[in-house]
Amino acid sequence: MITHHQPRPLTATRLVGVTQLTAVVGDIPPLPGAACKGQPTLFDLEPGADTAAIEAAAAVCRSCPALQACAEWVASTPPRRRPSGVVAGQLLPAPEPPPEPDTTTATGRATVFLTERLHDGPRLVADLITEAAAVGLTRGHLGEAARRLRVTRTRSQHRKFTWALSTPA
């Protein structure tokens, strides 16, 4: 099933913007005829769940007309973006959260700074540089943090650039 696991609670270190949420949900293929659709209690299982429940869900998957498309989708999805539970006939664990940035370094602080500033959407790079300088971060720190976060750089009108968080990997 594609929509099985319960989302992790939002915390100060795990802010999810509408853009990122839409990107994750937008990656789920329609999978017409999927046997798991509408049955989260059967498929939302964690490692350590009852073996009989896992086997029952896997058996439903193995007879599903969408199994091949589902398996291809799971195989093509980066590990951190895969759903947990029984998917494509196998029990998948919850993805590991991304590592926390090292805030003891300037680049680590810049990574946190950029994540906080970009979680609601794109921002002008010039504004980010000005705000960063006010808290003791240099343009170089921001550049390294942007590379670490794989921010998307877009040219807007009048040769101004914006940065946005790319979809989670």
Beta strands, then each sheet from edge to edge (+ up, - down):
strand 1: 85-87
strand 2: 90-92
strand 3: 123-124
strand 4: 152-155
strand 5: 161-164
sheet 1: 1+ 2-
sheet 2: 3+ 5- 4+
end
